């Protein structure tokens, strides 16, 4: 029987409304409804560098950057060309040693800090974390993992078990047992926990991305390294979002001259073109975990290290180094941070600006109750408390054609994470847009009311 299947040509010709309906029917109805409320569900048809274009020809600046996946920008020529060059080779052929996998591993080991030399390629960040956890457990002979409150390491079962937000954990309990959390940036609390239990590893982000762009105290990671050594615990550093130039160094570990035992990477490893992740570790740990033919296949992936993905990774790493994008991230990030701090001094609704390189968060103050609660029965107050950053992101998108979003664990923080090729002129355009938004909506109350009107209007306009 012939199926009513759609072709690529059909897909390219769909309208925004048709795409929305397909999402509601076959993908994620709740997500489709959520994105439509603030007009985040528009149809984008082209992307290059820091820009994307919608079906009506409008141009947007991308300050979200795929949550750190687009350090080279959209569709970088060098990465696309590398994938084309590798297109005729076998992409998935396990009964061989893949040259692209070998070269990508060589390049990654050269960029990684210290003696991290052995690489395992997978398909995403959460898979990299899964592999790191498994490696720490088998190499140490211990089972428990210590992680940080408010952290984010992924949503598959193992990585979710070390992600520090109950909203994501609770519906899937029981998770992998024995793991515990500790306050981020607190060395005393870390040592107290390490004293009490036999942990295989401590996993931590250099900067908590989804937690709200939280930067730890100076010398925190030097202390982490010392404590992990003292108590015989592996130090896993999650550089999935911070890696490949994002913080102004190729890896954030370089800011404090520390070398973890295992490092997780993903996102921009594929140059924004191919999905690929990896964990990197020392020869000693690899040998303990997977050394010899009897253990060589204990942790594998069908698609991990495929030809096209690793070709993209090879080109992406070369582009990062040749164009010195880490240096541009440091320079432009310092400028953006300074301009945002000027806004914070001017507008009372801004609580704090923080970050490093081109990973920057702007946090808003929680609104006071009172008139908001009286007018809306508490709904508007809750809306602005939980989603004020989303309201600002909506205003940036709808009024100024700037793409950004809030952080998952702290929805009151708007993130600025553009491609590392962002220019001073584009940053100035963002600042001017924020200035206009804040000057026209100087209070949380007014911002909430304006966003509420947008939401209500879209509910009626897009109602089925």
C-alpha positions in Angstrom: 0.0 0.0 0.0 1.4 3.4 -1.0 2.1 5.7 2.0 1.2 9.4 1.9 4.8 10.5 2.5 6.2 14.0 2.1 9.4 14.8 0.1 12.1 17.2 0.7 10.5 19.5 -1.9 7.2 19.3 0.1 9.0 20.2 3.3 10.8 23.2 1.8 7.4 24.5 0.6 5.5 24.3 3.9 4.1 27.4 5.5 4.6 28.5 9.1 1.1 27.4 10.0 1.6 24.0 8.3 4.9 23.4 10.2 3.2 24.4 13.4 0.4 21.9 12.8 2.9 19.1 12.0 4.7 19.7 15.2 1.4 19.6 17.1 0.4 16.4 15.4 3.7 14.5 15.3 6.5 16.1 17.3 5.8 18.0 20.5 2.4 19.8 20.9 3.4 21.6 24.1 6.6 23.0 22.6 4.7 24.2 19.5 2.2 26.0 21.7 4.9 27.5 23.9 7.0 28.9 21.1 3.9 30.3 19.3 2.9 32.4 22.3 5.7 34.9 21.9 6.1 34.4 18.1 9.2 32.2 18.4 7.8 29.7 15.9 8.5 31.7 12.7 9.9 30.0 9.6 13.6 30.6 9.0 14.8 29.7 5.5 18.5 30.7 5.3 21.4 31.1 7.6 25.0 32.3 7.2 27.5 33.5 9.8 25.8 35.5 12.5 22.6 36.0 10.5 19.4 34.1 9.7 16.5 35.0 7.4 12.8 34.2 7.6 10.4 33.4 4.8 9.5 37.0 4.4 13.1 38.0 3.8 13.6 39.6 7.3 17.2 39.5 8.6 18.0 38.5 12.2 21.2 38.5 14.3 21.7 35.3 16.2 22.9 36.0 19.8 21.9 32.5 20.9 24.4 30.5 18.8 22.8 27.1 19.2 23.6 27.2 23.0 27.3 27.2 22.1 27.0 24.9 19.0 27.7 27.7 16.5 31.0 29.1 17.6 32.0 29.3 13.9 28.7 30.8 12.9 26.0 29.2 10.7 27.1 27.0 7.8 30.8 27.8 7.9 32.3 27.3 4.4 35.4 25.3 5.7 33.3 22.8 7.5 30.8 22.3 4.7 33.7 21.8 2.3 35.3 19.2 4.5 32.0 17.3 4.7 31.7 17.4 0.9 35.3 16.1 0.5 34.5 13.1 2.7 31.1 12.4 1.2 32.2 9.5 -1.1 34.0 7.6 1.6 32.3 4.9 3.7 30.5 6.8 6.4 29.7 3.9 8.8 32.0 0.9 8.5 32.9 -0.7 11.8 35.1 -3.4 10.3 37.9 -0.8 9.7 40.0 1.9 11.3 38.5 5.2 10.1 41.1 7.8 9.1 38.9 10.7 9.9 38.2 9.4 13.4 42.0 9.0 14.0 42.8 12.5 12.7 40.0 14.1 14.7 41.2 12.4 17.8 44.8 13.5 17.1 43.6 17.1 16.7 41.4 17.1 19.8 44.3 15.6 21.9 46.5 18.5 20.7 44.0 21.1 21.7 43.0 19.5 25.0 44.9 20.6 28.2 47.7 18.6 29.7 48.0 14.8 29.1 44.4 14.2 27.8 45.2 12.0 24.8 42.6 9.3 24.4 39.3 10.2 22.7 35.9 8.5 22.4 33.5 10.0 19.8 29.8 9.9 20.2 26.8 12.0 18.9 26.0 14.5 21.6 26.9 16.2 24.9 24.8 14.0 27.0 26.4 10.9 25.4 29.8 12.4 26.2 28.8 12.7 29.9 27.4 9.1 29.9 30.8 7.9 28.6 32.7 9.9 31.1 30.6 8.6 34.0 31.0 5.0 32.9 34.8 5.5 32.4 35.2 6.9 35.9 33.3 4.1 37.4 35.1 1.2 35.7 38.6 2.8 36.0 38.1 3.6 39.7 36.1 0.6 40.7 33.7 2.9 42.6 30.2 3.8 41.7 29.1 7.2 43.2 29.3 10.5 41.3 29.4 13.9 43.0 27.8 16.8 41.1 26.8 20.4 41.6 23.5 21.9 42.5 22.0 23.8 39.6 24.2 22.0 37.1 23.2 20.8 33.7 24.9 17.7 32.1 22.1 16.3 29.9 18.9 14.4 30.0 19.6 10.8 29.3 19.4 8.6 32.4 23.1 8.7 33.5 23.6 12.4 32.8 20.2 13.3 34.2 21.3 11.5 37.4 24.1 14.2 37.8 22.0 17.2 36.6 21.2 19.5 39.5 17.6 20.5 38.9 14.8 18.5 40.4 12.3 19.7 37.7 14.1 17.5 35.2 15.0 14.6 37.6 11.8 14.1 39.6 9.5 12.7 36.8 12.1 10.0 36.0 13.0 8.8 39.4 14.4 6.5 40.6 17.6 7.6 38.9 21.0 5.9 39.1 21.5 5.6 42.8 24.3 6.8 45.0 25.0 10.2 43.3 25.0 13.3 45.5 25.1 17.1 44.9 27.1 19.9 46.4 27.0 23.7 46.1 28.9 25.0 43.1 31.9 27.1 43.9 32.1 26.0 47.5 35.4 24.1 48.3 34.6 23.5 51.9 31.3 21.9 51.0 33.1 19.8 48.4 35.7 18.5 50.8 33.0 17.6 53.4 31.2 15.5 50.8 34.5 13.9 49.5 35.4 12.9 53.1 32.1 11.1 53.6 31.8 8.9 50.6 33.7 6.7 48.2 33.1 8.7 45.0 34.3 7.7 41.6 34.3 11.2 40.3 33.3 14.8 40.7 31.7 16.3 37.6 31.4 20.1 37.2 31.1 22.8 34.5 33.7 25.6 34.3 30.7 28.0 34.2 27.2 26.8 34.9 25.5 27.5 31.6 21.9 26.4 32.0 22.2 27.3 35.7 22.2 30.9 34.8 25.8 31.6 33.5 27.3 31.2 37.0 31.0 31.9 37.3 32.8 30.3 40.2 35.1 32.2 42.6 38.7 32.7 41.6 41.0 29.7 42.2 38.0 27.4 42.7 39.2 24.9 40.1 42.7 24.8 41.5 41.1 23.8 44.7 38.9 21.2 43.0 42.0 19.6 41.4 43.8 19.5 44.7 40.8 17.9 46.6 40.2 15.3 43.9 43.8 14.3 44.1 43.7 14.3 47.9 40.7 11.9 48.1 41.5 9.8 45.0 38.5 11.0 43.0 38.5 11.6 39.3 37.8 15.2 38.2 35.4 15.3 35.2 35.2 18.7 33.5 32.1 19.3 31.4 33.3 21.7 28.6 30.4 20.9 26.3 29.1 24.5 26.3 32.3 26.3 27.3 34.7 24.6 24.9 36.3 25.6 21.6 36.9 29.3 22.3 33.6 30.2 24.0 35.1 31.7 27.2 38.1 33.4 25.5 40.4 30.3 25.7 40.2 27.2 23.6 39.0 25.4 26.8 37.9 27.2 29.9 40.3 25.0 31.9 43.1 27.1 30.6 41.9 30.1 32.6 43.1 28.4 35.8 45.8 26.2 34.3 44.1 23.0 35.5 43.9 19.6 33.8 40.9 17.3 34.5 41.1 13.6 34.4 38.2 13.4 31.9 36.9 16.2 29.8 33.5 16.2 27.9 33.0 18.2 24.7 30.4 18.5 22.0 28.3 21.3 20.5 30.8 23.3 18.4 33.0 20.3 17.9 30.9 19.6 14.8 31.2 23.2 13.5 27.5 23.7 13.7 27.1 21.3 10.8 27.3 17.7 12.2 26.2 16.2 15.5 29.3 15.0 17.4 30.5 14.8 21.0 33.5 13.2 22.7 35.1 12.6 26.0 38.9 12.8 26.4 41.0 11.2 29.1 44.5 10.1 30.0 46.3 7.0 28.7 46.4 5.7 32.2 42.6 6.0 32.8 41.8 4.7 29.3 44.0 1.6 29.9 42.3 0.9 33.3 38.9 1.2 31.7 39.3 -0.2 28.2 42.8 -1.5 27.8 43.4 -4.8 26.0 41.3 -6.6 23.5 39.0 -8.1 26.2 37.8 -4.6 27.2 38.1 -2.7 24.0 34.4 -3.0 23.1 32.9 -2.3 26.5 31.8 1.2 25.5 30.9 1.7 21.8 28.6 3.7 19.5 27.2 2.8 16.1 27.3 6.4 14.7 30.0 7.7 17.0 33.1 8.7 15.1 31.5 8.4 11.7 33.3 9.8 8.7 31.2 12.9 8.0 30.9 14.0 11.6 34.7 13.6 12.3 35.5 15.4 9.0 33.4 18.3 10.2 35.2 18.2 13.6 38.7 18.2 11.9 37.7 21.3 9.9 36.1 23.0 12.9 39.2 22.6 15.1 41.4 24.0 12.3 39.1 27.0 11.7 39.1 27.7 15.5 42.9 27.9 15.6 43.6 29.5 12.3 41.2 32.4 12.8 42.1 32.7 16.6 38.4 32.8 17.5 39.1 32.4 21.2 40.9 35.7 21.1 38.0 37.4 19.4 35.6 35.9 22.0 37.8 37.4 24.8 37.9 40.8 23.1 34.3 41.1 22.0 33.0 39.4 25.2 34.8 42.0 27.4 33.2 44.7 25.4 29.7 43.2 25.6 30.0 42.6 29.3 31.0 46.2 29.8 28.1 47.5 27.8 25.6 45.3 29.6 27.0 46.5 33.0 26.3 50.0 31.9 22.7 49.1 31.4 22.6 47.3 34.8 23.7 50.6 36.5 20.9 52.4 34.7 17.9 50.1 34.9 16.7 48.8 38.3 15.1 45.7 36.9 18.5 44.2 36.1 19.9 42.3 39.1 23.3 41.3 37.7 25.4 40.8 34.6 28.0 38.0 34.6 30.0 35.7 32.4 33.3 35.2 30.6 34.2 35.6 26.9 31.0 35.3 24.8 29.1 33.3 27.5 27.2 36.1 29.3 24.0 36.1 31.4 21.8 39.0 32.3 19.7 38.3 35.4 16.5 40.2 36.3 15.2 41.0 39.7 12.2 39.1 41.0 9.2 41.4 41.1 7.6 42.5 44.3 4.0 41.4 44.9 1.2 43.9 45.2 -0.4 45.5 42.2 0.6 42.6 39.9 -1.1 40.1 42.2 -4.2 42.3 42.6 -4.7 42.8 38.9 -4.0 39.2 37.8 -4.7 37.1 40.9 -1.0 36.4 41.2 -0.7 35.1 37.6 1.2 38.1 36.2 3.5 38.2 39.2 4.4 34.5 38.7 4.8 35.1 34.9 7.3 37.9 35.4 9.1 35.9 38.2 9.6 32.8 36.1 9.7 34.2 32.6 10.8 37.8 32.5 13.9 36.8 30.5 11.6 35.1 28.0 9.6 38.4 27.7 12.8 40.3 27.0 13.9 37.7 24.5 10.4 38.0 22.9 10.8 41.7 22.6 14.3 41.4 21.1 13.0 38.9 18.5 9.7 40.6 17.6 10.7 44.2 17.7 14.5 44.1 16.9 15.0 40.8 15.1 17.6 39.5 17.6 17.6 35.8 18.6 18.3 34.8 22.1 16.8 32.8 25.0 16.7 32.3 28.7 18.8 29.6 30.6 17.0 26.3 31.4 17.7 26.1 35.1 17.2 29.8 35.8 14.5 31.3 33.5 15.1 34.7 34.9 18.4 34.9 33.1 18.7 35.9 29.5 21.8 34.5 27.8 24.0 36.1 25.1 26.0 33.3 23.4 26.6 34.5 19.8 29.0 32.9 17.3 32.6 33.9 18.0 32.7 35.8 14.8 30.3 38.4 16.2 31.3 42.0 15.4 31.5 45.2 17.5 28.7 46.7 15.3 26.4 43.8 16.0 27.0 44.0 19.7 26.2 47.8 19.6 22.9 46.9 17.8 22.0 44.5 20.6 22.8 47.1 23.3 20.7 49.8 21.5 17.8 47.3 21.3 18.0 46.5 25.0 18.3 50.2 25.8 15.1 50.8 23.8 13.3 47.9 25.5 14.2 49.0 29.0 13.6 52.7 28.4 10.1 52.0 27.1 9.4 49.4 29.8 11.3 50.8 32.8 9.4 48.6 35.3 8.8 44.9 35.6 5.1 45.6 35.8 5.0 47.3 32.4 7.2 44.6 30.8 4.8 41.9 32.2 1.7 43.7 30.9 3.1 44.2 27.4 4.1 40.5 27.2 0.8 39.4 28.6 -0.9 41.3 25.8 1.3 39.6 23.2 0.5 36.2 24.7 -3.2 36.8 24.9 -3.3 38.1 21.3 -1.4 35.1 20.0 -3.7 32.7 21.9 -6.7 34.1 20.0 -5.0 34.6 16.7 -3.5 31.1 16.6 -6.3 29.3 18.2 -7.3 26.2 16.3 
